[in-house]
Structures are given as structure tokens and as C-alpha cells.
Amino acid sequence: MATATEGGSSGHVADISWQSPTVAYNRRSMSGFEEVNHYFRKAARIMDLSPRVERMLVTPFREVKVDVSITLDSGELGTFIGYRVQHDRSRGPMKGGLRYHPTVDMDEALGLASLMTWKTAVVNLPYGGAKGGISVDPATLTPRELERLTRRFVQQIHDIIGPQTDIPAPDLNTNAQVMAWIMDEYSRMHGFSPAVVTGKPVDLFGSRGREEATGRGVVFALEEYLKDAGQGEVRGKRFAVQGFGNVGSWACRFLHERGGRVVAVADAGGGVQAPDGLDIPKLIEHARTGRRVAGFPGADAITNEALLVLDVDVLIPAALGGVITESNARDVRARLVVEAANAPTTPRADEILAERGVTVLPDIFVNAGGVTVSYFEWAQNIQQFTWEAERVEAELQRHMREAYATLARVARERKVDLRTAAFIVAIGRVGRATVLRGV
Ligand code: NAD
């Protein structure tokens, strides 16, 4: 089944079959929420925000924790906890994924919800930020149990979500089928409401181009940067990509189509490398059937650790959070890091990369293609008008181009890195909307 997420999950390569959860935040010194707020404060200081406004913008609008107990197929009771954090709603309905993963808790949801507030503002979508999910390993449940769990969750949160309130989307271990169940359950209670979730199957009011949107957006983001920095084009450049799920595999396909040489790819089962470039269409086929990249004929093995410090032009982390840390940032040899994953670089590593002159294209811009096409899906649902794939692609490119132009201008004017510029742009937009609406 095709999957399209605003924060994780597979499609292109490994259609979700409720595999054991893979992507999670690595354990690190700061919590996810503290990390986001660290970057927020760095930008807020430059903007001279008053401590009160700062506190108001950082404080989540609502945090919800619900019991989602269900009867398991065995007849026993399965007890699970669901979360939904709604971070900010000043610029529109709140938007963000739902993940089914054992690490889901309030802090993880807080960090990711706040990231969504800033991400939607960076690409100027009329949304605020939200995130949530259920603390569960979906690999331990049958499809019928997952459906019951999903419907139970909707029953518990239906009064705080809605097409004009909070619009969930897939994330880690949730997919288009889960979104279809959410739409159906919510519609039973509130009447026909396709716009209550995005990332739905194309046959059920989903958008064309949603599945590949994040990977496509990653490559658009990179191209804008290369053009602006006078560094030519993708063709001929050497890439190392960590993660070969939805984001990584689509990004690799688009890089390959443009003549980029993807010389190393890794997933949870290890990696493969080929100095002249991997044959990406064949690797996608190999990973689809074998569910991992390891063992790809004609390529040598490489570990995830070695991939991150490989001698390439561009490093693209597209799997885990917190993989570039204080302990390996000095060894990164790429001159450009494109953050396709959410929060792959810890704040300390970010400083080390900056000291070493390595440019980082930040996650809140780079991987915003997914939520951007979710916005197109929502707009199509509301208008009851379907866009062609070409229109989706062209509008996505326009959004990424305009977002980059703004970031680059602010980075130059303020003499800051692109991440700080992204936060300055986002905080400015959210702050102005908040003030104009009145507290
Ligand atoms: P996915 O589940 O489809 O794929 C994840 C990939 O990471 C898989 O190839 C998996 O094997 C690999 N992986 C897992 N653990 C690993 C490990 N320990 N070492 C190396 N590789 C490992 O997820 P996705 O949708 O591609 O998301 C990837 C990242 O992109 C996540 O950080 C997610 O939050 C972020 N993101 C995704 C989207 C989207 O639309 N899918 C949007 C924004 C951000």
C-alpha cells in the first residue's frame, strides 16, 4: 500500500506490513522538545523577542492523553495510551502526523508538534502544528486489532480534531489505510469529512503525488540551494543517503534521474556502496522484494556509521533523528548535509558542523514537501476538485522555491545559518498572526 507521511513511514520500497518499528529518536542529552526550543531561542534572541512573547509561542495550545484500550482478537484486554499535542493554531488548523510506535509519549509529541508549527510556517502553509500517536508496537497486532485501535483512538479524540481544527496524517507505522479508517470513523460521527485527515489512499480522496512528495521536496530544496550557492546541479555529484524508506528511496530516485551518483545507501539492516554510483531503480526493486538494501548484487557492504562519514559531496540523513552527534560531527566529510529526516543533527553537532564550514539545509525546510502536498490534498477535499499530478509537482516546486528564497534572503541579511534563518522566518509569521489576532 502506498504511504505518505508528514513525519515518517514507508511506501515506495517497503509497503507497510506493520513491520517492527524502526525509526525513532535516538536517546540524546536533550529531549526532542528541548532541541526544538533550543533553535527557537537562538532565533528569538536575534529577533529580540520579549520573554513573554517567547513563552507564549513556545507553550503548546493543548496536550491530550487518552486511554485507547481495545479487546484483542484473543478476547483479552489490550491497554494502550494515545497522545495528541496541538502546539499552535494562530495561522490555521493544526497539522501533523500520528505515529504508532513504542517510543510515543508526551515529550516526543511535544517536540514534533512544535516542529510542525515552525515547518508549516517556513513553507507558508495556512496551518499550525500538531503531532501524536499511540504507544504501541503495531507488529504485535493483527490488522483487525489495528483497525479497532485506530477507531477507538478517533472516538477518544474526535471532538478535538476536524477539517478546520486539527488534521492528522500518517507518520511512523501508520499509512494510507489507517487514514482511511480515521476518515470513516470521524465521518460516522460528524458526517462525510474527507478533509479530516491527509495521506489517504488516492482511491479515497488522497492526492496524486503525495507518496513521493517528501523525497521530491528534498531534491527541490537541494537544487534551490545549489543554484543559489553557485554550486551547479545534481548531475555528477556524489551522495550518501541514510534511510531507504519513503523519503530516502524517493529522494534517491529523483537524484538518480537527475544524473546524481548515489554512492552509498543504508537502512536498518546495514548499507551498500558502489564508488561509481548505485543503480537506484534496481536497488529499489531489490529492497522491495528483500525488504532491505543489504546484499544488493555488485555493491560492497557499508555500515551506517561509515556511511555518515563517507567522502561524498552531499550527505542525506533520511532515517533517524539524532544520528549526527558530538561524537561523529568532526568526521563528516560531506560539505553539505541535507536533513531529510526530522532532527537528524543534535544541537551540539550542528555547532561543530558550522565551525567546520559544513552547510546544513535544515529539516523544517528540507522535508516540508510532505506536509505541503498534504495541504494540497486538504484543499482538493474541501473544493471537491482533483488536481493532476503535474499540477501537484509544479505547486510543490513553487512552494519550495519561494521558501528557499526567503530563507536565503534572511540568512544573508541577518548573517545567520539557514536553520536559524528558517526559525526567524517561522517565528515572525507565527508571531505576527498571534499578535494580529490578539491574545
Ligand atoms: P520509513 O519508515 O519509510 O523509512 C525509514 C528508513 O530508515 C527505512 O529504510 C529504515 O530501514 C531506516 N532505518 C531505520 N532504523 C535505522 C537505523 N538504525 N539505521 C539506519 N537506517 C534505519 O520512514 P520515512 O517516512 O522515510 O521517514 C524517514 C525520516 O523522514 C523520519 O525522520 C521522518 O520523521 C522524516 N520525515 C518523513 C516524511 C514523510 O513524508 N515520509 C516527512 C517529513 C519528515
Residues whose N, C-alpha, C, O or C-beta is under 5 A from the ligand:
A	BS01	NAD	A4 T5 E6 G7 G8 S9 S10 G11 T22 V23 T214 G243 F244 G245 N246 V247 G248 A266 D267 A268 N304 A318 A319 L320 G321 A340 A341 N342 N367 G370
